[in-house]
């Protein structure tokens, strides 16, 4: 069975590579450019992370991934 989980992808514009949320339990939120290290989370947690990143770090968006349960 497959479940849909989410990654939070942040684009800061320019020539920079997109970054992904690695940890949300620390302040500030830790970011990584390596997609494999990104935290796979539920929709509500991911939406909260997007809201906290919207104002300060560029354009944050949800990216869905399928994971095996």
DATA-V290067 format. One record per run of one state. SS is the DSSP state (@ for helix, = for strand, . for the rest). FROM is the first residue (numbers start at 1). TO is the last residue. Records with the same first field share a line. If there is no record, write none. Layout:
SS = FROM-TO ; FROM-TO
This chain:
. = 1-1 ; 12-18 ; 24-29 ; 33-34 ; 38-40 ; 42-42 ; 55-58 ; 69-69
= = 2-11 ; 19-23 ; 30-32 ; 41-41 ; 59-68
@ = 35-37 ; 43-54
